[in-house]
Amino acid sequence: EIKENSLPTGSVEGTTDFNEVGYGGPAPPDKEHTYVFKLYALDEKLNLQKGSTKKQLEDAMYGHILSETKLEGKYAP
């Protein structure tokens, strides 16, 4: 169980596209919108610091991705 406003031991939050550290929640437009979550299986734990960027995450994952998939969710007002 992961309690609200907590992180599992050993995890860190990165910088979002809102330019803030941590989860900011969805901000859908006023029309239908699809959210895409990319999921990865890695062969090792990454050593990233709090506030790492998407580029830093992608660079750290390079060469360590065993499998990947997408989870899509559609929002419609």
PDB file with one MODEL, atoms N, CA, C and O in Angstrom:
MODEL        1
ATOM      1  N   GLU A   1       0.843  -1.180   0.000  1.00  0.00           N
ATOM      2  CA  GLU A   1       0.000   0.000   0.000  1.00  0.00           C
ATOM      3  C   GLU A   1       0.888   1.243   0.000  1.00  0.00           C
ATOM      4  O   GLU A   1       1.866   1.322   0.744  1.00  0.00           O
ATOM      5  N   ILE A   2       0.541   2.192  -0.828  1.00  0.00           N
ATOM      6  CA  ILE A   2       1.232   3.481  -0.855  1.00  0.00           C
ATOM      7  C   ILE A   2       0.260   4.519  -0.305  1.00  0.00           C
ATOM      8  O   ILE A   2      -0.804   4.754  -0.876  1.00  0.00           O
ATOM      9  N   LYS A   3       0.633   5.123   0.788  1.00  0.00           N
ATOM     10  CA  LYS A   3      -0.234   6.124   1.409  1.00  0.00           C
ATOM     11  C   LYS A   3      -0.151   7.450   0.660  1.00  0.00           C
ATOM     12  O   LYS A   3       0.864   7.764   0.038  1.00  0.00           O
ATOM     13  N   GLU A   4      -1.232   8.220   0.728  1.00  0.00           N
ATOM     14  CA  GLU A   4      -1.291   9.521   0.070  1.00  0.00           C
ATOM     15  C   GLU A   4      -0.135  10.405   0.523  1.00  0.00           C
ATOM     16  O   GLU A   4       0.222  10.422   1.701  1.00  0.00           O
ATOM     17  N   ASN A   5       0.442  11.137  -0.422  1.00  0.00           N
ATOM     18  CA  ASN A   5       1.557  12.060  -0.173  1.00  0.00           C
ATOM     19  C   ASN A   5       2.798  11.367   0.367  1.00  0.00           C
ATOM     20  O   ASN A   5       3.575  11.978   1.102  1.00  0.00           O
ATOM     21  N   SER A   6       2.996  10.101   0.015  1.00  0.00           N
ATOM     22  CA  SER A   6       4.195   9.379   0.431  1.00  0.00           C
ATOM     23  C   SER A   6       4.786   8.670  -0.787  1.00  0.00           C
ATOM     24  O   SER A   6       4.121   8.499  -1.808  1.00  0.00           O
ATOM     25  N   LEU A   7       6.030   8.269  -0.657  1.00  0.00           N
ATOM     26  CA  LEU A   7       6.712   7.538  -1.725  1.00  0.00           C
ATOM     27  C   LEU A   7       7.218   6.214  -1.174  1.00  0.00           C
ATOM     28  O   LEU A   7       7.585   6.138  -0.002  1.00  0.00           O
ATOM     29  N   PRO A   8       7.246   5.171  -1.995  1.00  0.00           N
ATOM     30  CA  PRO A   8       7.852   3.917  -1.557  1.00  0.00           C
ATOM     31  C   PRO A   8       9.336   4.140  -1.249  1.00  0.00           C
ATOM     32  O   PRO A   8       9.973   4.988  -1.873  1.00  0.00           O
ATOM     33  N   THR A   9       9.877   3.404  -0.315  1.00  0.00           N
ATOM     34  CA  THR A   9      11.282   3.512   0.057  1.00  0.00           C
ATOM     35  C   THR A   9      12.172   3.367  -1.175  1.00  0.00           C
ATOM     36  O   THR A   9      11.998   2.445  -1.971  1.00  0.00           O
ATOM     37  N   GLY A  10      13.120   4.280  -1.322  1.00  0.00           N
ATOM     38  CA  GLY A  10      14.066   4.230  -2.428  1.00  0.00           C
ATOM     39  C   GLY A  10      13.612   4.921  -3.697  1.00  0.00           C
ATOM     40  O   GLY A  10      14.358   4.967  -4.675  1.00  0.00           O
ATOM     41  N   SER A  11      12.399   5.460  -3.699  1.00  0.00           N
ATOM     42  CA  SER A  11      11.911   6.136  -4.903  1.00  0.00           C
ATOM     43  C   SER A  11      12.133   7.644  -4.809  1.00  0.00           C
ATOM     44  O   SER A  11      12.283   8.194  -3.718  1.00  0.00           O
ATOM     45  N   VAL A  12      12.150   8.298  -5.958  1.00  0.00           N
ATOM     46  CA  VAL A  12      12.276   9.754  -6.020  1.00  0.00           C
ATOM     47  C   VAL A  12      11.295  10.288  -7.053  1.00  0.00           C
ATOM     48  O   VAL A  12      10.865   9.557  -7.946  1.00  0.00           O
ATOM     49  N   GLU A  13      10.948  11.545  -6.933  1.00  0.00           N
ATOM     50  CA  GLU A  13      10.076  12.197  -7.909  1.00  0.00           C
ATOM     51  C   GLU A  13      10.908  13.117  -8.786  1.00  0.00           C
ATOM     52  O   GLU A  13      11.832  13.784  -8.320  1.00  0.00           O
ATOM     53  N   GLY A  14      10.560  13.136 -10.060  1.00  0.00           N
ATOM     54  CA  GLY A  14      11.264  13.972 -11.010  1.00  0.00           C
ATOM     55  C   GLY A  14      10.524  15.264 -11.284  1.00  0.00           C
ATOM     56  O   GLY A  14       9.466  15.529 -10.713  1.00  0.00           O
ATOM     57  N   THR A  15      11.099  16.065 -12.171  1.00  0.00           N
ATOM     58  CA  THR A  15      10.498  17.323 -12.586  1.00  0.00           C
ATOM     59  C   THR A  15       9.476  17.047 -13.684  1.00  0.00           C
ATOM     60  O   THR A  15       9.776  16.354 -14.657  1.00  0.00           O
ATOM     61  N   THR A  16       8.279  17.585 -13.529  1.00  0.00           N
ATOM     62  CA  THR A  16       7.190  17.351 -14.477  1.00  0.00           C
ATOM     63  C   THR A  16       7.183  18.393 -15.581  1.00  0.00           C
ATOM     64  O   THR A  16       8.000  19.313 -15.593  1.00  0.00           O
ATOM     65  N   ASP A  17       6.242  18.234 -16.513  1.00  0.00           N
ATOM     66  CA  ASP A  17       6.110  19.235 -17.571  1.00  0.00           C
ATOM     67  C   ASP A  17       5.489  20.530 -17.049  1.00  0.00           C
ATOM     68  O   ASP A  17       5.389  21.514 -17.783  1.00  0.00           O
ATOM     69  N   PHE A  18       5.068  20.531 -15.769  1.00  0.00           N
ATOM     70  CA  PHE A  18       4.643  21.770 -15.105  1.00  0.00           C
ATOM     71  C   PHE A  18       5.856  22.492 -14.513  1.00  0.00           C
ATOM     72  O   PHE A  18       5.719  23.545 -13.890  1.00  0.00           O
ATOM     73  N   ASN A  19       7.060  21.906 -14.716  1.00  0.00           N
ATOM     74  CA  ASN A  19       8.323  22.406 -14.172  1.00  0.00           C
ATOM     75  C   ASN A  19       8.315  22.427 -12.645  1.00  0.00           C
ATOM     76  O   ASN A  19       8.866  23.332 -12.019  1.00  0.00           O
ATOM     77  N   GLU A  20       7.682  21.414 -12.060  1.00  0.00           N
ATOM     78  CA  GLU A  20       7.637  21.246 -10.610  1.00  0.00           C
ATOM     79  C   GLU A  20       8.019  19.812 -10.282  1.00  0.00           C
ATOM     80  O   GLU A  20       7.834  18.910 -11.099  1.00  0.00           O
ATOM     81  N   VAL A  21       8.553  19.605  -9.083  1.00  0.00           N
ATOM     82  CA  VAL A  21       8.890  18.261  -8.635  1.00  0.00           C
ATOM     83  C   VAL A  21       7.651  17.629  -8.021  1.00  0.00           C
ATOM     84  O   VAL A  21       6.994  18.233  -7.173  1.00  0.00           O
ATOM     85  N   GLY A  22       7.333  16.408  -8.452  1.00  0.00           N
ATOM     86  CA  GLY A  22       6.205  15.678  -7.886  1.00  0.00           C
ATOM     87  C   GLY A  22       5.001  15.670  -8.798  1.00  0.00           C
ATOM     88  O   GLY A  22       4.946  16.382  -9.801  1.00  0.00           O
ATOM     89  N   TYR A  23       4.039  14.849  -8.426  1.00  0.00           N
ATOM     90  CA  TYR A  23       2.837  14.665  -9.232  1.00  0.00           C
ATOM     91  C   TYR A  23       1.949  15.890  -9.145  1.00  0.00           C
ATOM     92  O   TYR A  23       1.648  16.365  -8.050  1.00  0.00           O
ATOM     93  N   GLY A  24       1.526  16.408 -10.297  1.00  0.00           N
ATOM     94  CA  GLY A  24       0.680  17.595 -10.324  1.00  0.00           C
ATOM     95  C   GLY A  24      -0.751  17.319 -10.706  1.00  0.00           C
ATOM     96  O   GLY A  24      -1.582  18.228 -10.710  1.00  0.00           O
ATOM     97  N   GLY A  25      -1.048  16.082 -11.025  1.00  0.00           N
ATOM     98  CA  GLY A  25      -2.408  15.742 -11.425  1.00  0.00           C
ATOM     99  C   GLY A  25      -2.670  16.090 -12.871  1.00  0.00           C
ATOM    100  O   GLY A  25      -1.908  16.839 -13.483  1.00  0.00           O
ATOM    101  N   PRO A  26      -3.739  15.551 -13.420  1.00  0.00           N
ATOM    102  CA  PRO A  26      -4.067  15.826 -14.813  1.00  0.00           C
ATOM    103  C   PRO A  26      -4.606  17.239 -15.000  1.00  0.00           C
ATOM    104  O   PRO A  26      -5.171  17.829 -14.079  1.00  0.00           O
ATOM    105  N   ALA A  27      -4.427  17.762 -16.187  1.00  0.00           N
ATOM    106  CA  ALA A  27      -4.965  19.082 -16.541  1.00  0.00           C
ATOM    107  C   ALA A  27      -5.508  18.992 -17.962  1.00  0.00           C
ATOM    108  O   ALA A  27      -4.938  19.570 -18.887  1.00  0.00           O
ATOM    109  N   PRO A  28      -6.615  18.265 -18.135  1.00  0.00           N
ATOM    110  CA  PRO A  28      -7.127  18.040 -19.487  1.00  0.00           C
ATOM    111  C   PRO A  28      -7.710  19.297 -20.111  1.00  0.00           C
ATOM    112  O   PRO A  28      -8.171  20.195 -19.407  1.00  0.00           O
ATOM    113  N   PRO A  29      -7.685  19.355 -21.434  1.00  0.00           N
ATOM    114  CA  PRO A  29      -8.340  20.465 -22.128  1.00  0.00           C
ATOM    115  C   PRO A  29      -9.857  20.278 -22.055  1.00  0.00           C
ATOM    116  O   PRO A  29     -10.338  19.309 -21.468  1.00  0.00           O
ATOM    117  N   ASP A  30     -10.596  21.193 -22.641  1.00  0.00           N
ATOM    118  CA  ASP A  30     -12.061  21.138 -22.612  1.00  0.00           C
ATOM    119  C   ASP A  30     -12.648  20.210 -23.670  1.00  0.00           C
ATOM    120  O   ASP A  30     -13.847  20.264 -23.945  1.00  0.00           O
ATOM    121  N   LYS A  31     -11.825  19.374 -24.256  1.00  0.00           N
ATOM    122  CA  LYS A  31     -12.294  18.427 -25.273  1.00  0.00           C
ATOM    123  C   LYS A  31     -11.693  17.060 -24.970  1.00  0.00           C
ATOM    124  O   LYS A  31     -10.881  16.921 -24.054  1.00  0.00           O
ATOM    125  N   GLU A  32     -12.092  16.057 -25.737  1.00  0.00           N
ATOM    126  CA  GLU A  32     -11.567  14.713 -25.534  1.00  0.00           C
ATOM    127  C   GLU A  32     -10.043  14.722 -25.595  1.00  0.00           C
ATOM    128  O   GLU A  32      -9.445  15.395 -26.435  1.00  0.00           O
ATOM    129  N   HIS A  33      -9.426  13.965 -24.693  1.00  0.00           N
ATOM    130  CA  HIS A  33      -7.973  13.953 -24.588  1.00  0.00           C
ATOM    131  C   HIS A  33      -7.525  12.558 -24.164  1.00  0.00           C
ATOM    132  O   HIS A  33      -8.175  11.926 -23.331  1.00  0.00           O
ATOM    133  N   THR A  34      -6.430  12.078 -24.723  1.00  0.00           N
ATOM    134  CA  THR A  34      -5.885  10.777 -24.348  1.00  0.00           C
ATOM    135  C   THR A  34      -4.600  10.963 -23.559  1.00  0.00           C
ATOM    136  O   THR A  34      -3.668  11.630 -24.010  1.00  0.00           O
ATOM    137  N   TYR A  35      -4.563  10.362 -22.369  1.00  0.00           N
ATOM    138  CA  TYR A  35      -3.346  10.339 -21.559  1.00  0.00           C
ATOM    139  C   TYR A  35      -2.585   9.069 -21.904  1.00  0.00           C
ATOM    140  O   TYR A  35      -3.182   7.998 -22.014  1.00  0.00           O
ATOM    141  N   VAL A  36      -1.273   9.180 -22.075  1.00  0.00           N
ATOM    142  CA  VAL A  36      -0.441   8.032 -22.406  1.00  0.00           C
ATOM    143  C   VAL A  36       0.607   7.871 -21.311  1.00  0.00           C
ATOM    144  O   VAL A  36       1.403   8.776 -21.060  1.00  0.00           O
ATOM    145  N   PHE A  37       0.598   6.712 -20.667  1.00  0.00           N
ATOM    146  CA  PHE A  37       1.583   6.372 -19.644  1.00  0.00           C
ATOM    147  C   PHE A  37       2.530   5.348 -20.251  1.00  0.00           C
ATOM    148  O   PHE A  37       2.091   4.311 -20.746  1.00  0.00           O
ATOM    149  N   LYS A  38       3.824   5.634 -20.215  1.00  0.00           N
ATOM    150  CA  LYS A  38       4.826   4.694 -20.714  1.00  0.00           C
ATOM    151  C   LYS A  38       5.348   3.896 -19.520  1.00  0.00           C
ATOM    152  O   LYS A  38       5.749   4.468 -18.506  1.00  0.00           O
ATOM    153  N   LEU A  39       5.338   2.576 -19.654  1.00  0.00           N
ATOM    154  CA  LEU A  39       5.762   1.681 -18.585  1.00  0.00           C
ATOM    155  C   LEU A  39       6.982   0.896 -19.044  1.00  0.00           C
ATOM    156  O   LEU A  39       7.022   0.403 -20.172  1.00  0.00           O
ATOM    157  N   TYR A  40       7.984   0.780 -18.163  1.00  0.00           N
ATOM    158  CA  TYR A  40       9.236   0.126 -18.527  1.00  0.00           C
ATOM    159  C   TYR A  40       9.613  -0.927 -17.493  1.00  0.00           C
ATOM    160  O   TYR A  40       9.413  -0.734 -16.294  1.00  0.00           O
ATOM    161  N   ALA A  41      10.161  -2.043 -17.969  1.00  0.00           N
ATOM    162  CA  ALA A  41      10.819  -3.034 -17.117  1.00  0.00           C
ATOM    163  C   ALA A  41      12.314  -2.844 -17.341  1.00  0.00           C
ATOM    164  O   ALA A  41      12.791  -2.913 -18.473  1.00  0.00           O
ATOM    165  N   LEU A  42      13.046  -2.607 -16.266  1.00  0.00           N
ATOM    166  CA  LEU A  42      14.481  -2.340 -16.359  1.00  0.00           C
ATOM    167  C   LEU A  42      15.276  -3.468 -15.719  1.00  0.00           C
ATOM    168  O   LEU A  42      14.755  -4.203 -14.880  1.00  0.00           O
ATOM    169  N   ASP A  43      16.532  -3.602 -16.111  1.00  0.00           N
ATOM    170  CA  ASP A  43      17.372  -4.654 -15.548  1.00  0.00           C
ATOM    171  C   ASP A  43      18.163  -4.201 -14.324  1.00  0.00           C
ATOM    172  O   ASP A  43      18.923  -4.986 -13.757  1.00  0.00           O
ATOM    173  N   GLU A  44      17.995  -2.949 -13.912  1.00  0.00           N
ATOM    174  CA  GLU A  44      18.652  -2.468 -12.698  1.00  0.00           C
ATOM    175  C   GLU A  44      17.920  -1.250 -12.154  1.00  0.00           C
ATOM    176  O   GLU A  44      17.178  -0.578 -12.870  1.00  0.00           O
ATOM    177  N   LYS A  45      18.144  -0.982 -10.875  1.00  0.00           N
ATOM    178  CA  LYS A  45      17.573   0.202 -10.242  1.00  0.00           C
ATOM    179  C   LYS A  45      18.374   1.419 -10.702  1.00  0.00           C
ATOM    180  O   LYS A  45      19.604   1.381 -10.748  1.00  0.00           O
ATOM    181  N   LEU A  46      17.676   2.484 -11.037  1.00  0.00           N
ATOM    182  CA  LEU A  46      18.347   3.698 -11.500  1.00  0.00           C
ATOM    183  C   LEU A  46      18.770   4.554 -10.317  1.00  0.00           C
ATOM    184  O   LEU A  46      18.107   4.575  -9.280  1.00  0.00           O
ATOM    185  N   ASN A  47      19.877   5.254 -10.485  1.00  0.00           N
ATOM    186  CA  ASN A  47      20.385   6.137  -9.438  1.00  0.00           C
ATOM    187  C   ASN A  47      20.115   7.578  -9.862  1.00  0.00           C
ATOM    188  O   ASN A  47      20.994   8.255 -10.394  1.00  0.00           O
ATOM    189  N   LEU A  48      18.891   8.035  -9.621  1.00  0.00           N
ATOM    190  CA  LEU A  48      18.493   9.393  -9.985  1.00  0.00           C
ATOM    191  C   LEU A  48      18.205  10.201  -8.727  1.00  0.00           C
ATOM    192  O   LEU A  48      17.815   9.650  -7.697  1.00  0.00           O
ATOM    193  N   GLN A  49      18.399  11.487  -8.822  1.00  0.00           N
ATOM    194  CA  GLN A  49      18.152  12.382  -7.699  1.00  0.00           C
ATOM    195  C   GLN A  49      16.773  13.020  -7.820  1.00  0.00           C
ATOM    196  O   GLN A  49      16.209  13.092  -8.911  1.00  0.00           O
ATOM    197  N   LYS A  50      16.242  13.474  -6.709  1.00  0.00           N
ATOM    198  CA  LYS A  50      14.972  14.194  -6.710  1.00  0.00           C
ATOM    199  C   LYS A  50      15.077  15.375  -7.676  1.00  0.00           C
ATOM    200  O   LYS A  50      16.062  16.113  -7.669  1.00  0.00           O
ATOM    201  N   GLY A  51      14.048  15.538  -8.501  1.00  0.00           N
ATOM    202  CA  GLY A  51      14.037  16.645  -9.449  1.00  0.00           C
ATOM    203  C   GLY A  51      14.674  16.332 -10.786  1.00  0.00           C
ATOM    204  O   GLY A  51      14.782  17.216 -11.636  1.00  0.00           O
ATOM    205  N   SER A  52      15.102  15.088 -10.995  1.00  0.00           N
ATOM    206  CA  SER A  52      15.698  14.720 -12.286  1.00  0.00           C
ATOM    207  C   SER A  52      14.723  15.023 -13.418  1.00  0.00           C
ATOM    208  O   SER A  52      13.507  14.954 -13.242  1.00  0.00           O
ATOM    209  N   THR A  53      15.267  15.354 -14.567  1.00  0.00           N
ATOM    210  CA  THR A  53      14.445  15.695 -15.729  1.00  0.00           C
ATOM    211  C   THR A  53      14.093  14.437 -16.528  1.00  0.00           C
ATOM    212  O   THR A  53      14.659  13.367 -16.300  1.00  0.00           O
ATOM    213  N   LYS A  54      13.161  14.577 -17.458  1.00  0.00           N
ATOM    214  CA  LYS A  54      12.799  13.475 -18.349  1.00  0.00           C
ATOM    215  C   LYS A  54      14.024  13.017 -19.135  1.00  0.00           C
ATOM    216  O   LYS A  54      14.232  11.815 -19.304  1.00  0.00           O
ATOM    217  N   LYS A  55      14.834  13.953 -19.614  1.00  0.00           N
ATOM    218  CA  LYS A  55      16.046  13.606 -20.372  1.00  0.00           C
ATOM    219  C   LYS A  55      17.011  12.803 -19.507  1.00  0.00           C
ATOM    220  O   LYS A  55      17.589  11.823 -19.977  1.00  0.00           O
ATOM    221  N   GLN A  56      17.192  13.204 -18.254  1.00  0.00           N
ATOM    222  CA  GLN A  56      18.072  12.466 -17.353  1.00  0.00           C
ATOM    223  C   GLN A  56      17.542  11.053 -17.114  1.00  0.00           C
ATOM    224  O   GLN A  56      18.319  10.100 -17.054  1.00  0.00           O
ATOM    225  N   LEU A  57      16.228  10.916 -16.977  1.00  0.00           N
ATOM    226  CA  LEU A  57      15.614   9.599 -16.814  1.00  0.00           C
ATOM    227  C   LEU A  57      15.850   8.739 -18.051  1.00  0.00           C
ATOM    228  O   LEU A  57      16.276   7.590 -17.941  1.00  0.00           O
ATOM    229  N   GLU A  58      15.573   9.295 -19.223  1.00  0.00           N
ATOM    230  CA  GLU A  58      15.761   8.542 -20.468  1.00  0.00           C
ATOM    231  C   GLU A  58      17.224   8.139 -20.662  1.00  0.00           C
ATOM    232  O   GLU A  58      17.505   7.021 -21.092  1.00  0.00           O
ATOM    233  N   ASP A  59      18.152   9.039 -20.350  1.00  0.00           N
ATOM    234  CA  ASP A  59      19.578   8.722 -20.464  1.00  0.00           C
ATOM    235  C   ASP A  59      19.960   7.592 -19.512  1.00  0.00           C
ATOM    236  O   ASP A  59      20.717   6.697 -19.886  1.00  0.00           O
ATOM    237  N   ALA A  60      19.441   7.628 -18.282  1.00  0.00           N
ATOM    238  CA  ALA A  60      19.755   6.597 -17.290  1.00  0.00           C
ATOM    239  C   ALA A  60      19.162   5.242 -17.682  1.00  0.00           C
ATOM    240  O   ALA A  60      19.751   4.202 -17.390  1.00  0.00           O
ATOM    241  N   MET A  61      18.002   5.248 -18.341  1.00  0.00           N
ATOM    242  CA  MET A  61      17.356   3.999 -18.755  1.00  0.00           C
ATOM    243  C   MET A  61      18.012   3.383 -19.983  1.00  0.00           C
ATOM    244  O   MET A  61      17.876   2.181 -20.214  1.00  0.00           O
ATOM    245  N   TYR A  62      18.720   4.179 -20.772  1.00  0.00           N
ATOM    246  CA  TYR A  62      19.299   3.709 -22.027  1.00  0.00           C
ATOM    247  C   TYR A  62      20.161   2.462 -21.787  1.00  0.00           C
ATOM    248  O   TYR A  62      21.054   2.467 -20.939  1.00  0.00           O
ATOM    249  N   GLY A  63      19.884   1.412 -22.532  1.00  0.00           N
ATOM    250  CA  GLY A  63      20.633   0.169 -22.412  1.00  0.00           C
ATOM    251  C   GLY A  63      20.148  -0.750 -21.305  1.00  0.00           C
ATOM    252  O   GLY A  63      20.686  -1.844 -21.136  1.00  0.00           O
ATOM    253  N   HIS A  64      19.141  -0.326 -20.548  1.00  0.00           N
ATOM    254  CA  HIS A  64      18.640  -1.122 -19.420  1.00  0.00           C
ATOM    255  C   HIS A  64      17.171  -1.506 -19.561  1.00  0.00           C
ATOM    256  O   HIS A  64      16.598  -2.085 -18.638  1.00  0.00           O
ATOM    257  N   ILE A  65      16.554  -1.196 -20.694  1.00  0.00           N
ATOM    258  CA  ILE A  65      15.130  -1.493 -20.886  1.00  0.00           C
ATOM    259  C   ILE A  65      14.974  -2.935 -21.365  1.00  0.00           C
ATOM    260  O   ILE A  65      15.444  -3.301 -22.443  1.00  0.00           O
ATOM    261  N   LEU A  66      14.300  -3.751 -20.537  1.00  0.00           N
ATOM    262  CA  LEU A  66      14.021  -5.139 -20.899  1.00  0.00           C
ATOM    263  C   LEU A  66      12.747  -5.243 -21.726  1.00  0.00           C
ATOM    264  O   LEU A  66      12.656  -6.043 -22.657  1.00  0.00           O
ATOM    265  N   SER A  67      11.762  -4.416 -21.368  1.00  0.00           N
ATOM    266  CA  SER A  67      10.479  -4.417 -22.059  1.00  0.00           C
ATOM    267  C   SER A  67       9.797  -3.085 -21.801  1.00  0.00           C
ATOM    268  O   SER A  67      10.076  -2.416 -20.807  1.00  0.00           O
ATOM    269  N   GLU A  68       8.901  -2.705 -22.705  1.00  0.00           N
ATOM    270  CA  GLU A  68       8.145  -1.475 -22.507  1.00  0.00           C
ATOM    271  C   GLU A  68       6.766  -1.605 -23.133  1.00  0.00           C
ATOM    272  O   GLU A  68       6.561  -2.385 -24.063  1.00  0.00           O
ATOM    273  N   THR A  69       5.828  -0.833 -22.612  1.00  0.00           N
ATOM    274  CA  THR A  69       4.472  -0.820 -23.138  1.00  0.00           C
ATOM    275  C   THR A  69       3.848   0.533 -22.835  1.00  0.00           C
ATOM    276  O   THR A  69       4.450   1.369 -22.160  1.00  0.00           O
ATOM    277  N   LYS A  70       2.646   0.740 -23.335  1.00  0.00           N
ATOM    278  CA  LYS A  70       1.921   1.983 -23.067  1.00  0.00           C
ATOM    279  C   LYS A  70       0.569   1.646 -22.460  1.00  0.00           C
ATOM    280  O   LYS A  70      -0.047   0.636 -22.799  1.00  0.00           O
ATOM    281  N   LEU A  71       0.125   2.495 -21.569  1.00  0.00           N
ATOM    282  CA  LEU A  71      -1.214   2.429 -21.006  1.00  0.00           C
ATOM    283  C   LEU A  71      -1.885   3.736 -21.385  1.00  0.00           C
ATOM    284  O   LEU A  71      -1.387   4.811 -21.050  1.00  0.00           O
ATOM    285  N   GLU A  72      -3.013   3.652 -22.083  1.00  0.00           N
ATOM    286  CA  GLU A  72      -3.705   4.857 -22.529  1.00  0.00           C
ATOM    287  C   GLU A  72      -5.054   4.976 -21.838  1.00  0.00           C
ATOM    288  O   GLU A  72      -5.784   3.997 -21.686  1.00  0.00           O
ATOM    289  N   GLY A  73      -5.363   6.189 -21.426  1.00  0.00           N
ATOM    290  CA  GLY A  73      -6.658   6.477 -20.821  1.00  0.00           C
ATOM    291  C   GLY A  73      -7.265   7.691 -21.488  1.00  0.00           C
ATOM    292  O   GLY A  73      -6.584   8.691 -21.713  1.00  0.00           O
ATOM    293  N   LYS A  74      -8.532   7.607 -21.803  1.00  0.00           N
ATOM    294  CA  LYS A  74      -9.197   8.693 -22.515  1.00  0.00           C
ATOM    295  C   LYS A  74     -10.038   9.516 -21.545  1.00  0.00           C
ATOM    296  O   LYS A  74     -10.770   8.968 -20.721  1.00  0.00           O
ATOM    297  N   TYR A  75      -9.924  10.838 -21.653  1.00  0.00           N
ATOM    298  CA  TYR A  75     -10.743  11.773 -20.890  1.00  0.00           C
ATOM    299  C   TYR A  75     -11.717  12.425 -21.858  1.00  0.00           C
ATOM    300  O   TYR A  75     -11.327  12.869 -22.937  1.00  0.00           O
ATOM    301  N   ALA A  76     -12.971  12.480 -21.474  1.00  0.00           N
ATOM    302  CA  ALA A  76     -13.983  13.168 -22.281  1.00  0.00           C
ATOM    303  C   ALA A  76     -14.902  13.927 -21.340  1.00  0.00           C
ATOM    304  O   ALA A  76     -15.530  13.320 -20.472  1.00  0.00           O
ATOM    305  N   PRO A  77     -14.997  15.260 -21.494  1.00  0.00           N
ATOM    306  CA  PRO A  77     -15.851  16.054 -20.585  1.00  0.00           C
ATOM    307  C   PRO A  77     -17.329  15.732 -20.764  1.00  0.00           C
ATOM    308  O   PRO A  77     -18.174  16.310 -20.080  1.00  0.00           O
TER     309      PRO A  77
ENDMDL
END
